[in-house]
Amino acid sequence: MSLPSSPSFDPQSLLHTCIDDQSIQLVSILGIGAYGIVYLGRHLGSRRSYAVKLLTNSKAIHREIDIHAHLSGHPNILQFEKVVRQGNMTFIVLEYAPEGDLFSAITYPSGGLVGNNEAIRFIFLQILDAVEHCHRHGIAHRDLKPENVLVFPNWRIKLADFGLATSQLVSNEFGCGSTFYFSPECQGGIVRNNKRIKGYSTQANDIWSLGVILINFAAGRNPWRQATMQDPTFAAYVHNPRQFFKTILPTISDELDYILTRIFCLDPALRISLPELRLRILRCTSFTIDGHISTKPDSNTPIHVPKPRLSVDLEYSQSVTETIMHYLHGFVDSDDEEPRSNPVITKTMPFSSPTRRQPPPPPLRSPATRPVPTATTPATPPSPSSSSSCSSISSSTFSSECPTTPRIVISPIREGKYQYQYQSIATLGISTFNGYDSLKL
């Protein structure tokens, strides 16, 4: 049998075979990604189901295993069960999510999530819990998106897929993640004063991705195809962030609009922190304008989703405001050996009026392969794909304004954070048990 990393390897060749001393049978394929193939496994003795991931990237095997095993045990992190090595193949046995992923819950017509204020708050706070747990242990996920958030009964969720996760606070692996969800700074080497900035903040990149997910919940779509100046929708945001979201997403509330401008601050050092984001989500009275969207499901209705588908030390500046604020310094591709002395700047029309017609935001899924950025309006997005990877992608520089952050007193959220959530969420019509349980809708 060929190696899993070989192009000739057929994932279906392992179906109905057994691993782990013939105790777990591989029943079907749940999904295929850039770094692994996920099978539905069934324990022949207990009949319990597992997600069994065959790791296909030999370089990333040890990193993914170490990181996921280290983070496992949190209520919002998918449980890591064991590692099984069989011949030249490495499998990790994981908890199985019977309700599929959050992408399916968002896009399925009767999913009951998009625009549902209490469901948005309840689920997003769980995602924040998972990401805070990762960051507290020095880990950045780098591929936060609905496909990597798995759904369990009663709207409980767990974060999965740590194939791109890293313990580096600053990384030079540009282009990690999915095009719709990663931040501008992670896409290539930004140049300042003719000198390349060699890394980006991985945790600030996660916060950017959370903002796109929040828009998915509120509006059922993405704000732009890719956060580069070659994307005309993103360029419109850069030119006028104060009016952008209310123009292209007219059903969002003023409170959510402000939260989004704090999340999508182009300077990573000024981007909202996770504690502030948590507090603003808790205090947000409505994510959408009343009357525009009403999709509240009955509290006794089960979740309806389709079946799951077939360290280096780097020089880093705490603030890249000056870089972002000047078009004149241009951009470089991270494959370039030297910065361009006379960069070519793509000019875009300024976004100055809410009445100006903007290109519609793209649908949710990230494209399987990234298109070469152009200065024209993007065509219809390619067909969906769940793949994610690290690559070298050009990045432009741009101007931005971040709203002033009000002075907020935020109590430290450490081991007692669940008690904090009990007190805060109780006023929102949510009954809680061990942090989260079910929604009263």
PADREN-36612 format. One record per residue: z, y, x of N, C-alpha, C in turn. Coordinates in steps of 0.1 Angstrom, whole numbers, padded with zeros to 4 digits, always signed. Each point is the difference from the previous one (the first is absolute). Layout:
% PADREN-36612
ZYXZYXZYX...
This chain:
% PADREN-36612
+0000-0012+0008+0000+0012-0008+0000+0012+0009-0008+0010-0004-0001+0013+0008+0013+0008-0002+0002+0009+0010+0012+0009-0001-0001+0009-0012+0011+0004-0006+0000+0009-0011-0007+0014+0003+0001+0004+0013-0006+0013+0004-0015-0001+0002-0005-0013+0000-0015-0002+0002-0008+0004-0012-0011+0006+0002-0009+0004-0012-0004-0013-0008+0000-0011+0007-0005-0012-0007+0011-0007-0008+0012+0005+0001+0011-0006-0008-0001+0002-0015+0001-0011-0007-0001+0001-0015+0014-0001-0006+0005+0011-0006+0013+0000-0006+0002-0012-0010-0011-0003-0007+0002-0011-0010+0002-0014+0006-0003-0001+0013+0002-0013+0006+0014-0005+0000+0010+0009-0002+0014-0003+0000+0006-0003-0014-0008+0002-0010+0004-0002-0014+0004-0015-0002+0011-0002-0006+0005-0013-0004+0005-0008+0012+0002+0007+0012+0006-0006+0011+0015+0004+0000+0008-0007+0008+0014+0003+0000+0005+0005+0014+0010+0008+0000+0006+0005+0012+0015-0002+0000+0007+0003+0010+0015-0001+0001+0004-0014-0003-0004-0009+0008+0003-0014-0001-0004-0006-0014-0012+0004-0004-0005-0005-0013+0008+0004-0012+0008+0011+0001+0008+0004-0011-0006+0011-0009-0009+0008+0006-0006+0011-0008-0015-0002-0001-0005-0001-0012-0015-0002-0001-0006+0014-0003-0012+0003+0007-0007+0012-0003-0009-0002-0012+0003+0007-0011-0007-0003-0012-0012+0008-0003+0001+0013+0003-0012+0009-0002+0001+0012+0009-0010+0008+0001-0001+0012+0008+0004+0012-0008+0010+0008+0004+0005+0012-0007-0008+0012+0005-0003+0000+0012-0007+0012+0006-0003-0002+0014-0010+0008+0005-0005+0000+0014+0000+0014+0005+0008+0003+0011+0000+0013+0005-0004+0000+0015+0002+0012+0006-0005+0002+0014+0008-0009+0010+0013-0003-0004+0008-0007+0010+0005-0013-0005-0005-0005-0011+0005-0013-0005-0006-0004-0013+0002-0013-0003-0004-0006-0013+0012-0004-0007+0002+0003-0013+0012-0003-0007-0004-0011-0010+0008-0011+0001-0002-0011-0010+0012-0001-0009-0002-0005-0012+0011-0004-0009+0004-0014+0005+0013-0001+0004+0006-0012+0005+0010-0006-0010+0000-0013-0002+0010-0006-0009+0008-0011+0007+0013+0002-0001+0009-0010+0007-0001-0013-0009-0003-0011+0006-0003-0012-0007+0013-0006-0006+0012+0003+0006+0012-0005-0005+0006+0008-0011+0001+0013+0002+0006+0009-0010-0010+0006-0010-0013-0001+0004-0010+0007-0008+0000+0015+0000+0008+0005+0009+0001+0015+0002-0012+0005+0006-0005+0012-0004-0012+0006+0005+0003+0010+0011-0008+0000+0010+0001+0010+0012-0013+0006+0002+0000+0012+0007-0012+0006+0005+0000-0004+0015-0011-0007+0004-0001-0005+0014-0011+0007+0007+0004+0008+0010-0010+0008+0007-0004-0006+0013-0013-0003+0002-0005-0004+0013-0004+0012+0008+0007+0002+0011-0003+0011+0008-0012-0002+0009-0010+0009-0001-0013-0002+0007-0002+0009+0012+0009+0009+0002-0001+0009+0012+0011-0004+0010-0004-0006+0011+0010-0006+0009+0008+0011+0007-0006+0012+0002+0007+0011+0006+0012+0005-0009-0002+0000-0013+0009+0006-0009+0010-0010-0006-0001-0013+0004+0008-0010-0006+0015+0002+0002+0004+0002+0013+0014+0001+0003+0006+0013-0006-0008+0011+0000+0005+0013-0005+0003-0001-0015-0010-0006-0007+0003-0001-0015+0011-0009-0003+0002-0011+0007+0011-0009-0003+0013+0006+0003+0001+0007+0012+0012+0006+0004+0005+0011-0009-0010+0008-0004+0003+0012-0009+0004-0005-0014-0008-0008-0006+0003-0005-0013+0014-0007-0001+0002-0009+0010+0012-0008+0000+0012+0010+0002-0001+0010+0008+0010+0010+0002+0004+0008-0013-0010+0003-0008+0002+0008-0011+0003-0008-0013-0002-0013+0001+0002-0008-0012+0015+0000-0004+0002-0002-0013+0014+0000-0005+0003+0012-0009-0008+0010+0001+0001+0012-0008-0006-0003-0014+0006+0004-0011-0005-0003-0013-0014+0005-0003-0005+0009+0007-0013+0005-0002-0010-0003+0011+0003-0010+0008-0008-0005+0011-0003-0015-0003-0013-0004+0000-0003-0014-0003+0007-0009+0009+0006-0010-0005+0009-0009+0007-0008-0009+0010+0004+0000+0013-0007-0008+0010+0008-0013+0001-0007-0011-0002+0007-0013-0001+0000-0007+0013-0012-0003+0006+0000-0007+0013-0014+0001+0006+0000-0004+0013-0013-0001+0008-0003-0014+0002-0013-0004-0003-0004-0014+0002-0012+0001+0010+0001-0007+0011-0010-0002+0009-0006-0014+0000-0013-0001-0003-0006-0013-0002-0013+0000+0008+0000-0007+0011-0012+0000+0009-0002+0014+0006-0012+0005-0002-0003+0013+0006+0001+0011-0011+0007-0003-0011+0002+0010-0011+0014+0003-0002+0002+0013-0004+0014+0005-0002+0000+0005-0015+0009-0005-0008+0002+0004-0014+0014+0007-0001+0001+0009-0009+0013+0006-0004+0001-0003-0015+0012-0006-0003+0003-0003-0014+0008+0011-0006-0005+0006-0011+0006+0012-0007+0003-0003-0014+0008+0008-0005+0004+0000-0015-0013+0003-0008-0002-0007-0011-0012+0002-0008+0003+0009-0012-0009+0010-0002+0001+0010-0010-0009-0005-0012+0006-0004-0011-0008-0006-0011-0008+0010-0008+0004+0013+0001-0007+0010-0008-0011+0008+0007-0003-0005+0012-0011+0007+0007+0004+0012+0008-0009+0010+0002+0003+0012+0008+0000+0012-0009+0004+0011+0006+0002+0013-0008-0014+0005-0003-0010-0002+0008-0014+0004-0003-0004-0005-0014+0002-0013-0002-0004-0006-0013+0008+0006-0011+0013+0003+0002+0008+0006-0011-0005+0014-0003-0005+0008+0010-0005+0013-0002-0013+0000-0008-0009-0009+0004-0014+0000-0005-0002-0008-0012+0009-0010-0003-0001-0008-0012+0002+0009-0012-0009-0001-0010+0001+0009-0012+0013+0001-0007+0007-0012-0001+0013+0001-0007+0012-0002+0009-0003+0005+0013+0011-0001+0009+0012+0008-0003-0002+0012-0006+0011+0008-0005+0007+0008+0011-0007+0002+0011+0006+0008+0011-0005+0014+0002-0013+0002+0000-0006+0013+0002+0005+0010-0010+0006+0011+0005+0004+0010-0009+0013-0002-0007+0006-0012+0002+0013-0003-0006+0011+0005+0009+0007+0011-0005+0009+0007+0009+0011-0008+0005+0007-0008-0008+0011-0008+0004-0004-0012+0008-0011-0006-0003-0005-0011+0008-0004+0005+0014-0006+0012+0001-0004+0006+0013+0013+0002+0008+0010+0006-0006+0012+0003+0008+0007-0013+0005+0001-0009-0010+0007-0013+0003-0007-0008+0012-0013-0001-0001-0007-0007+0010-0001+0007+0013-0003+0013+0000-0001+0008+0012+0013+0000+0008+0011+0001-0007+0013+0000+0007+0002-0013+0007-0005-0011-0005+0001-0013+0007-0009+0000+0012-0011+0006-0001-0009+0001+0012+0007+0008+0011+0006+0011-0005+0007+0009+0010+0011-0008+0007+0007-0008-0008+0011-0008+0006-0006-0009+0011-0011-0007-0003-0006-0009+0010-0004+0008+0013-0007+0011-0002-0004+0008+0011+0011+0006+0008+0011+0004-0007+0012+0005+0007+0006-0011+0008+0000-0012-0005+0006-0011+0007-0008-0003+0013-0013+0001-0001-0009-0002+0012+0003+0011+0010+0000+0013-0004+0002+0011+0009+0014+0000+0006+0010-0005-0007+0013+0000+0005+0001-0010+0011-0009-0011+0000+0000-0010+0011-0011+0003+0010-0005+0012+0000-0010+0004+0010-0014-0005-0002-0003-0004-0012-0013-0006-0003-0008+0009-0010-0013+0002+0004-0009+0007-0010-0010-0011-0005-0003+0000-0013-0008-0010-0006-0015+0002+0004-0005+0013-0001-0013+0004+0003-0011-0006-0009+0003-0007-0011-0010-0004-0009+0006+0000-0014+0006+0011-0004+0006+0001-0013-0011+0003-0010-0001-0008-0010-0010+0001-0011+0004-0010-0011-0005+0002-0012+0004-0008-0011-0002-0015+0002-0011-0004+0007-0003-0014+0003+0011-0007+0008+0008+0008+0007+0010-0006+0009+0014+0002-0006+0001+0003-0013+0012+0001-0008-0001-0011-0011+0009-0010+0001-0001-0011-0009+0010+0001-0012-0004-0005-0011+0007+0003-0013+0007-0013-0004+0012+0001-0004+0008-0011-0006+0005+0004-0014+0005-0009-0008+0004+0003-0013+0009+0012-0001-0001+0007-0012+0008+0012-0003-0003+0011+0010-0012+0001+0005-0005+0011+0008+0008+0001+0013+0005-0011+0005+0006+0000+0013-0012-0001+0010+0001+0007+0011-0011-0001+0010+0005-0003+0014-0009-0005+0008+0004-0003+0014-0012+0003+0009+0003+0006+0012-0010+0004+0009-0004-0012+0009-0013-0001+0002-0005-0012+0008-0010+0005+0010-0005-0010+0007-0011+0001+0010+0004+0010+0012+0006-0005+0010+0004+0007+0011-0009-0002+0012-0013-0003-0003-0009-0003+0011-0003+0012+0009+0001+0012-0006-0003+0013+0008+0013+0007+0003+0011-0005-0003+0013+0007+0002+0003+0001+0015+0007+0010+0004+0003+0002+0014+0014+0006+0002+0006-0003+0011+0013+0006+0004-0002+0013+0008-0012+0004+0002-0002+0012+0008+0001+0012-0009+0008+0010+0003+0002+0012-0008-0013+0008+0002-0006+0000+0011-0013+0007+0003-0010-0011+0005-0012+0000-0006-0010-0010+0003-0013+0006+0004-0007-0007+0008-0014+0004+0003-0010-0010-0005+0004-0008-0010-0009-0009-0007-0005+0008-0012-0011+0007+0002-0005+0009-0010-0008-0009-0011+0000+0005-0012-0008-0006-0011+0007-0012-0005+0013-0002+0001+0007-0011-0006+0003+0002-0014-0004-0009-0009+0003+0001-0014-0013-0001-0008+0001+0006-0012-0011+0001-0009-0004+0014-0002-0013+0002-0001-0006+0014+0001+0006+0009-0011+0002-0005-0012+0005+0009-0011+0014+0004+0003+0008-0007+0008+0014+0002+0001+0005+0005+0013-0008+0000+0011+0006+0004+0013-0002+0015+0001+0009+0006+0009+0001+0014+0002-0011+0006+0009-0003+0013+0000-0010+0005+0009+0003-0002+0014+0013+0001+0004+0003+0000+0015-0001-0014+0006-0001-0011-0009+0000-0013+0006-0015-0005+0002-0009+0009-0003-0014-0004+0000-0007+0002+0013+0006+0008+0009-0007+0002+0013+0008+0010+0009-0004+0001+0012+0007+0009+0009-0002+0014-0002+0009+0008-0005-0001+0014-0002+0001+0007+0013-0008+0010+0002+0000+0007+0013+0006+0014-0001+0009+0004+0009+0005+0013+0000-0001+0006+0014-0005+0012+0002-0002+0006+0013-0007-0010+0009-0011-0006-0005-0008-0009+0007+0007-0012+0006+0011-0003-0007+0008-0012+0005+0003-0009-0012-0003-0012+0001+0002-0010-0011+0014-0002-0003+0004+0000-0013+0013-0005-0004-0001-0015-0002+0007-0007+0007-0002-0015+0001+0006-0009-0010+0007+0006-0010+0007-0009-0009+0003+0008-0013+0005-0008-0010+0004+0006-0013+0013-0006-0004+0007+0006-0009+0013-0005-0005-0003-0010-0010+0004-0013+0002-0003-0011-0009+0008+0001-0013+0012+0006+0001+0008+0001-0012-0004+0011-0009-0005+0011+0006-0006+0011-0008-0013-0005-0007-0007-0008+0007-0012-0006-0006+0004-0008-0012+0011-0008+0000+0004-0007-0012+0003+0009-0012+0006+0011+0003+0004+0010-0011-0013+0005-0006-0010+0003+0008-0013+0004-0006-0006-0011-0010+0001-0012+0005-0005-0011-0009+0008-0001-0013+0013+0002+0001+0008+0000-0013-0005+0011-0010-0005+0011+0005-0005+0010-0008-0013-0004-0008-0008-0008+0007-0012-0005-0007+0004-0010-0011+0009-0008+0004+0005-0010-0010+0006+0007-0012+0007+0011+0002+0006+0007-0011-0011+0006-0009-0011+0005+0005-0011+0004-0008-0006-0012-0007-0001-0011+0006-0005-0012-0007+0008-0003-0013+0013+0002+0001+0009-0003-0011-0002+0011-0011-0001+0012+0004-0001+0011-0010-0014+0001-0006-0010-0002+0007-0014+0003-0004-0009-0012+0000+0004-0011+0006-0008-0012+0000-0012+0001+0009+0000+0009+0010-0011+0002+0009+0005+0005+0013-0009+0002+0010+0003+0006+0013-0004+0015+0001+0007+0007+0008-0003+0015+0001-0013+0002+0007-0004-0008+0010-0012+0001+0008-0003-0013+0006-0012-0001+0006-0005-0012+0006+0007-0003+0013+0000+0011+0008+0006-0001+0014+0005+0014+0004+0011+0000+0006+0006+0013+0004-0006+0006+0013-0013+0003-0001-0007+0007+0011-0008+0012-0006-0003+0009+0009-0008+0012-0005-0014-0003-0004-0005-0012+0004-0013-0005-0005+0000-0004-0015+0012-0002-0005+0002-0003-0014+0001+0013-0008-0010+0003-0008+0001+0014-0007+0012+0001-0009+0005-0010-0006+0012+0001-0008+0012+0003+0008+0002-0007+0011+0011+0003+0009-0002+0014+0006-0012+0004+0004-0002+0014+0005+0004+0010-0010-0002-0002-0013+0004+0009-0010+0015+0001-0001+0007-0011+0002+0015+0001+0001+0004+0008+0012-0006-0002+0011+0004+0007+0012-0001+0015-0002-0011+0004-0006-0002+0015-0002+0009+0006-0010+0005-0007-0010+0008+0006-0010+0010-0011-0006+0010-0004+0008+0009-0011-0005+0008+0004-0012+0003+0013-0002+0008+0004-0011-0006-0002-0013-0013+0000-0001-0007-0001-0013-0007-0014-0002-0001-0007+0011-0009-0012+0000+0004-0011-0010+0012-0004+0000+0004-0012-0008-0001+0003-0015+0005+0012-0004-0001+0003-0014-0014+0002-0005-0009+0002+0009-0014+0002-0003-0007-0014-0002+0002-0009+0009-0007-0013-0001+0008-0010-0008+0013+0002-0001+0008-0009-0008+0008+0009-0010-0007+0004-0011+0006+0010-0009+0012-0006-0008+0002-0013+0000+0010-0006-0008+0014-0001+0007+0000+0004+0013+0013-0001+0007+0009+0012-0003+0013-0002+0001+0009+0011-0003+0001+0009+0012+0006+0012-0002+0002+0009+0011+0010-0005+0010+0010-0008-0005+0009-0006+0009-0006-0010+0010-0009-0008-0006-0007-0010+0009-0010+0008+0009-0006+0010-0005-0009+0008+0009+0007+0005+0012+0013+0005-0002+0007+0005+0012+0004-0011+0009+0004-0012-0005+0003-0011+0008-0012-0004+0009-0011+0000-0006-0013-0004+0007-0003+0009+0011+0002+0014-0002-0003+0009+0011+0010-0002+0011+0012-0004-0003+0010-0003+0011-0003-0013+0008-0005-0010-0008-0004-0013+0007-0012+0002+0009-0010+0007-0006-0013+0001+0007-0001+0013+0009+0011+0003+0006+0001+0011+0010-0008-0005+0013-0010+0007+0004-0008-0004+0011+0007-0001+0014+0011+0007+0001+0008-0001+0012+0010-0011-0002+0000-0011+0007+0009-0011-0002+0015+0005+0002+0002+0009+0009+0014+0005+0002+0006+0007-0012-0009+0006-0008+0005+0007-0012-0001-0008-0013-0005-0012+0001-0002-0009-0012+0014-0003-0006+0000-0003-0012+0013-0003-0007+0006-0012+0006+0013-0001+0000+0008-0011+0005+0002-0010-0011+0003-0012+0003+0003-0010-0011+0012+0003-0008+0011+0005+0006+0011+0004-0009-0003+0011-0010-0008+0010+0005-0004+0011-0009-0009-0005-0011-0009-0009+0004-0010-0005-0010+0008-0008-0010+0010-0008+0004+0008-0007-0010+0006+0009-0010+0006+0011+0005+0008+0009-0008-0010+0007-0010-0012+0003+0005-0009+0007-0009-0006-0009-0011-0002-0013+0004-0004-0010-0010+0011-0002-0011+0012+0000+0004+0011-0002-0009+0001+0012-0010-0002+0012+0006+0002+0012-0008-0013+0004-0008-0011-0006+0002-0012+0003-0007+0001-0004-0014-0001+0009-0009+0002-0003-0014-0013-0006-0006-0011+0003+0005-0013-0007-0005-0010+0001+0011-0008-0011+0002-0010-0001+0010-0014+0005-0006-0001-0001-0013-0012+0004-0007+0003+0010-0011-0010+0007-0005+0001+0009-0011+0002-0007-0013+0010+0003-0008+0002-0008-0012-0012+0001-0009-0003-0012-0005-0011-0001-0010-0013-0004+0006-0002+0001+0013-0013-0004+0006-0001-0015+0002+0011-0006+0005+0000-0014+0002+0012-0006-0007-0002-0010-0008+0011-0008-0006-0003-0014+0001+0006-0007+0009-0003-0014+0002+0013-0008+0001+0011+0004-0006+0013-0007+0001-0001-0014-0006+0003-0010+0007+0000-0014-0006+0013-0003-0006+0000-0010-0009+0012-0004-0006+0009-0007+0010+0013+0003+0000+0009-0006+0010+0000-0015+0001-0004-0006-0011+0000-0015+0000-0013-0006+0003-0010+0009+0002-0013-0005+0004-0001-0004+0014-0005-0012+0004-0001-0003+0014-0011+0007+0007+0001+0001+0013-0010+0007+0008-0013-0008-0001-0011+0006-0004-0013-0007-0001-0009+0005+0012-0002-0010+0009-0009+0003+0011-0009-0012+0002-0012+0002+0006-0009-0011+0002+0006-0009+0011-0005-0012+0001+0005-0009+0010-0004+0006+0014+0008-0003+0010-0003+0005+0013-0013-0003+0005-0007+0009+0006-0014-0002+0005+0000-0008+0013-0017-0009-0006-0004-0007+0012-0001+0012+0010+0139+0122+0268+0007+0013-0002-0002+0009+0013-0007+0010-0004-0002+0010+0011+0006+0013-0002+0005+0007+0010+0005+0013-0002-0011+0010+0000+0000+0009-0010-0011+0009-0002+0005+0014+0000-0008+0009+0005+0003+0014-0001-0002+0005-0015+0009+0006-0006-0001+0003-0014+0007+0013-0003-0007+0009-0008+0006+0012-0004+0006-0001-0014+0012+0005-0001+0007-0001-0013-0007+0008-0011-0008+0010+0004-0007+0007-0010-0015+0003+0005-0009-0004-0008-0014+0002+0004-0006+0012-0009+0008+0009-0004-0004+0010-0009-0012+0008+0007+0002+0004+0012-0010+0008+0007-0013-0008+0001+0001-0013+0002-0013-0007+0000-0006+0000-0013+0007-0003-0010-0005-0001-0014-0006+0014-0005+0006+0010+0005-0003+0014-0006-0013+0006+0006-0005-0006+0010-0012+0006+0007-0012-0009-0001-0010+0004-0007-0013-0007+0000-0006+0000+0014+0002+0011+0008-0007+0002+0012+0002-0011+0010+0011-0007-0001+0002-0011+0010-0007-0013-0004-0006+0000-0012-0009-0011-0003+0007-0014-0001-0008-0010+0002+0006-0014+0000-0007-0008+0010+0006-0012+0003-0007-0009+0008+0002-0014-0006-0010-0009+0003+0002-0014-0003+0009-0006+0010+0008-0009-0004+0010-0006+0009-0007-0009+0010-0013-0003-0002-0007-0008+0010-0006+0009+0011+0000+0013-0002-0005+0009+0010+0009+0000+0012-0006+0000+0012+0008+0000+0012+0006+0014+0003-0007+0011-0003+0005+0013+0002-0002+0008-0013+0009+0010-0003-0002+0008-0012-0013+0008+0001-0006+0003-0011-0012+0008+0000+0004+0015+0003-0007+0006+0008+0003+0014+0004-0006+0009-0011-0011-0004-0007-0006+0009-0010-0001-0009-0013+0010-0003-0007-0001-0009-0011-0008+0007-0011-0006-0009-0008-0008+0004-0012+0009+0000-0012+0002+0011-0007+0009+0000-0011-0009+0000-0013+0003-0009-0009-0006-0001-0012+0006+0010-0010-0008+0010-0005+0004+0010-0009+0000-0005-0014+0011+0003-0007+0000-0004-0014+0003+0013-0009-0004+0000-0012+0002+0011-0009+0015+0001-0003+0006+0012+0001+0014+0001-0003+0003-0003-0015+0011-0006-0002+0005-0003-0014+0009+0011-0004-0005+0009-0008+0008+0012-0003+0004+0002-0015-0007-0008-0008+0003+0002-0014+0002-0013-0008+0010+0000-0009+0002-0013-0007-0012-0003-0009-0009+0009-0003-0011-0003-0008-0012-0005+0007+0001+0000+0014-0011-0006+0007-0001-0015-0002-0012-0005-0002-0002-0014-0003+0002-0008+0013+0009-0010+0001+0002-0008+0011-0005-0014-0001-0004-0006+0011-0004-0014-0001+0011-0008-0005-0003-0010-0009+0011-0008-0006+0007-0009+0010+0013-0002-0001+0007-0008+0009-0005-0015-0001+0000-0007+0011-0005-0014-0001+0010-0009-0007-0005-0012-0004+0010-0010-0006+0009-0005+0011+0008-0010-0004+0012-0004+0009-0004-0007+0012-0007-0011+0000-0001-0009+0011-0007+0006+0012+0005-0004+0012-0006+0005+0013-0012-0008+0002-0011+0006+0006-0012-0008+0003+0003-0010+0011-0008-0011+0000+0002-0010+0010-0004+0004+0014-0010+0008+0000-0004+0006+0013-0001+0015-0002+0004+0008+0010+0001+0014-0001-0014+0006+0002-0005+0009-0009-0012+0006+0002+0001+0011+0011-0011+0002+0007-0001+0011+0009+0002+0013-0007+0010+0009+0004+0002+0012-0007-0012+0009+0000-0004+0006-0011-0011+0010+0000+0005+0013-0007-0008+0010+0000+0004+0013-0005-0005+0001-0015-0006-0011-0005-0004+0001-0014+0010-0007-0009-0002+0003-0013+0009-0006-0010-0001-0015+0000+0011-0007+0001-0001-0015+0000-0006-0005-0012-0008-0011+0002-0005-0007-0011+0010-0009-0007-0004-0008-0010+0010-0008-0007+0007-0009+0010+0013-0001+0000+0007-0008+0010-0005-0015+0000+0000-0006+0012-0005-0014+0000+0010-0009-0007-0004-0013-0002+0008-0009-0007+0013-0002+0006+0010-0004-0008+0014-0001+0005+0002-0011+0011+0010+0003+0008+0004-0010+0010+0014+0003+0003+0007-0011+0005+0014+0001+0004+0002+0001+0015-0011+0000+0007+0001-0001+0015+0005+0013+0006+0008-0001+0010+0005+0011+0008-0001-0003+0014-0002+0010+0008-0001-0002+0015+0003+0012+0008+0000-0001+0013+0002+0011+0009-0014+0002+0007-0004+0012+0000-0013+0003+0007+0000+0015+0005-0010+0004+0006-0001+0013+0005-0009+0008-0010+0006+0011-0005-0007+0008-0010+0001+0015+0004-0011+0007-0002+0000+0014+0003+0010+0007-0008+0006+0011+0005+0010+0008-0008-0003+0014+0003+0000+0008-0011-0002+0014+0001+0013+0008+0000-0001+0013+0004+0012+0008-0001-0002+0010-0012+0010+0005-0005-0001+0008-0013+0012+0009-0001-0001+0009-0010+0011+0009-0003+0008-0005-0011+0012+0004-0001+0009-0004-0011+0011+0010-0003+0005-0001-0012+0012+0007-0003+0009-0010-0007+0013+0000+0005+0010-0009-0006+0010+0008-0008+0003-0004-0012+0010+0008-0008+0013+0001+0007+0007+0011-0002+0013+0002+0006+0010-0011-0006+0007-0006+0008+0010-0010-0004+0013+0007-0005+0004-0001-0012+0012+0005-0005+0012-0006+0008+0011+0007+0001+0012-0006+0006+0006-0010-0010+0000-0012+0005+0006-0011-0009+0010-0007+0008+0012-0003-0007+0010-0008+0007-0002-0014-0005-0003-0009+0010-0003-0014-0003+0011-0008+0007+0007-0008-0008+0010-0009+0005-0007-0011+0008+0006-0004+0011-0005-0011+0008-0002-0012-0008-0011-0007+0001-0003-0012-0007+0001-0012+0009+0011-0007+0001+0001-0011+0009+0003-0013-0008+0011-0006+0003+0003-0013-0007+0004+0003-0014+0005+0012-0003+0004+0002-0014-0011+0006-0009-0012-0002+0004-0011+0007-0007-0002-0006-0014+0003-0013-0002-0002-0005-0013+0010+0005-0010+0012+0003+0004+0010+0007-0009-0006+0014-0004-0006+0007+0010-0006+0013-0002-0011-0002-0011-0008-0010+0001-0011-0002-0009+0006-0003-0014+0011-0008-0001+0006-0003-0013+0003+0013-0007+0006+0009+0007+0004+0013-0007-0011+0008-0003-0011+0000+0008-0011+0009-0002-0010-0005-0011-0003-0013+0001-0010-0006-0009+0006-0002-0014+0013-0001-0001+0006-0003-0013-0004+0011-0011-0002+0012+0005-0004+0011-0009-0014+0000-0004-0008-0009+0006-0014-0001-0003-0004-0011-0010+0010-0006-0006-0004-0011-0010-0003-0013+0007+0006-0003+0012-0003-0012+0007+0013-0007+0001+0001-0013-0004+0012-0008+0003-0002-0007+0013+0011+0000+0008-0002-0006+0014+0009-0011+0002-0004-0009+0009+0008-0011+0004-0004-0003+0014+0009+0000+0010-0003-0001+0014-0010+0010+0004+0001+0012-0005-0010+0011+0004-0010+0002-0010-0007-0011-0005-0011+0001-0009+0000-0013-0009-0003+0002-0012-0001-0012-0009-0012+0002-0010+0002+0008-0010-0010+0001-0010-0001+0014-0005-0011+0003-0007-0002+0014-0006+0003-0001-0015+0006+0011-0004+0002+0002-0015-0011+0010-0004-0011-0006-0005-0012+0008-0003-0003+0000-0015
